[in-house]
């Protein structure tokens, strides 16, 4: 492998590991706010226990997200120095805003959430939880603003080969930003919904339930049932925006090699890039044109219109279908679980064991869907690092391939260990919740235990 390909693989490995943790922390902060608010509203012990348990999950997740985020920033200088040289006037401030306005907010008030139970009042604790949740969303705002600008650049001018800001409003609120931000926030919420529901289901299966389990499971399934249909709608709007600004990405996702009217919606195929056709294709006639342009006879631009300037087809084609497939499973599991839980008086112990096993198995399904969608987004921008303006190959470092290969191997080893440790800790927490909740706590006055 040459140095460019190794650098891209290394960046993909780092971003794949890093994105797992913000995907949880972004929405989990708001779930914690909900748990805390319900505790203050009802004084039912289950809500407080759920808050304390999931606050510790949040802290663990936040810590790993911070560590892996530092590596991401470090790589801009080691593997992609040309990007910061040419686009640093835009990328630098946006990354700085994320640290100054979001990271410090999260880090400061997370301490109050973890250690303030006997030191601050209930309202202050609620406020701290809100500020942490707001900080996670603000962090996503700045990062996705930069990423969206790289996909649909706007508000800049190029002087002597360097990007300069002409309008910060246009840079930040570039054409794809609202869709990308909404899509990511919903992806985070669904990831958390199935993590909460999955760990709760695992507690039922292992016989380690406590007063928080019914409330957490109900919260997770309700989130899933409500948000999957909304994500489908937002995904459709995001796709239409991508069709307008990055038609070559859509062509690769749908396997459209030549411009055609009434393009089929391929349910399965094996893209043959050597011969530029699809083998073993199974699809719905005119389906892609109908979904993408709401007209069964509409023309969809093919990859033939973008010679030497379109992404590889297989990763986008299969990545998109993996994301959609997991979304369908989420819809079925979310609605089935919520209806059955409601019919059984919201008591998890009465749920069918096959359903509990399904929910437990889907604990990290949000990760898989997010990674698949992220690969579609990032690989779909290739061969550009700034769409249509700056090629990836032009900003890569001159580090020799063996050096990059060595650091890549070390990263993969460390990331595999950390990921297994993280999942192992979550399993331990679910199976021994009493050990997790042994930390000093404020006195609890409960009016009900349901």
Helices and strands as residue ranges (DSSP letters): H 3-42, H 45-78, H 81-98, I 99-103, H 104-115, H 122-151, E 156-159, E 162-165, H 168-172, H 177-206, H 213-245, H 247-254, E 260-261, E 265-272, E 277-284, H 287-293, E 299-300, G 303-305, H 313-343, G 348-350, H 353-361, H 365-379, E 384-386, E 390-391, G 392-394, H 401-431, H 433-436
